[in-house]
Amino acid sequence: AEGIPGVATATVSSDTTNVTYSVYFEVTPLSDSFVDGTMDDLWTIHNEDPEQYSLVRGVGLRLPTLQGDIYSTNRNWNNAFTRPAGGGWEIVSKVFYDTNVPLATYQQIMMMVWQDEDNYVKLNCQPGGWGGGINTQISVESGGSSGASSSVGMQPDEDGTITLYYKITKNGNNYTGAFSKDGINYTTVGTVTAALSNPQIGL
């Protein structure tokens, strides 16, 4: 394998057949809450703007929405946090919105499976749901072009805040997105397919 996490292949041959095996090398699953106000060195911050994020003890990683867009070939974005995520897995990210956001068109925070800025899967919520709510959506971008997507409407809590659990499950090149408001009962948003090289999980 070129690195860890990564994949190595071994081909076993005989006079009549060849069989190729893939061997996945992974790191031990970890839980990062950021609540202690720190971030380990497995995280990479792409297009870092240190003035526009903070690690707050007792709260976690605080990411204000910024001007800019990662959609298509746009380059005016900052602060994508990623870490290696090889093999098959299920990852949950807990997000808390302290007011009834997102409010503006396309304003969103997303959980991503990242190869680079033009190749990724994202699970996000943004305005446009039924009854004044928001849409939770899974979609894929490949080579800077949008691909398949699915969405499900949801509502903020009565006090205008949103506690949201994003869940992405990786099975080969298939990525299934789901969300929950209690971390127990999940609603499946959809499944997309993406052949990502050395995928990373990100926010």
C-alpha positions, 0 to 999 in steps of 0.5 A: 500500500502507498500509505495507511490507510491504503490498499495493497494487491496480491496476485496468485497465479497457477497454470490455469488461473490468476486470482487477485486479492485486495488487502486493506490497511486501516487505522484504529477507529477513533472518536473525535469530539473536539470538545476538549478544545484540541484536534489531533494531527490526522486532520488536514485543513484545506485552504485554511483561514485560521480567523474563521474557525475555532476549537472551543473547549466544552463546545467543539469545532466551531465553523461559521458559514462563509462566503464562497462555494465548493460546488463545481469548479469554484475555488473561493472556499475555506476550511475543509477539515479532512482525515483518512478513512480507508476501507469500509466504514460507518461514520457519524458526525454530530452537528449543532446549529445554535439558531434556525439555520441554514437560512440563505439559499445554499447555506449549508454545513456538510459531512464529506467523503473527500478526494479533492475539491472536484471529487467528493460525496457530501451529506448536507442540509440546506433551505428548501424543505417542505413547510419552511423546513430544510432539505437533507441531501446526499450528492456526488461531484465527479471531475467538477460536475454534479452527479446523482443526488437524493434529498429528504425534508426535515424541520428544525426543533421548536426552539429554532435550533437543530441538533443533527447527526449525519451518518455515511456508510461506505460499502465499496464505491457505494455511499449511503447517507442518513440523518437523525435528530436524536442519534438513535432513529435514522432516516435514510436519504439515499445512496450514491456511487463514487470511485474516489481515490484514497477517500477522506472523511471531512467537514 
